[in-house]
């Protein structure tokens, strides 16, 4: 019986070899790509900000649990014979 990872074995073997033999180059490449992404985020042109402000709604909620209330009576669709 073959294991479930049998079709992926060549790919994982290749990735293991690649990391084992060239891992330091992959690491340095990822560092440079990461620095480039960070610089792009910081230097990219930004969209102009909207100056108009729409209506603001402020909701004030009380602290603590809500007050205790009796539940409303449930109206039955059937007539009560009692």
Order of alpha helices (4+ residues) and beta strands (2+ residues): alpha
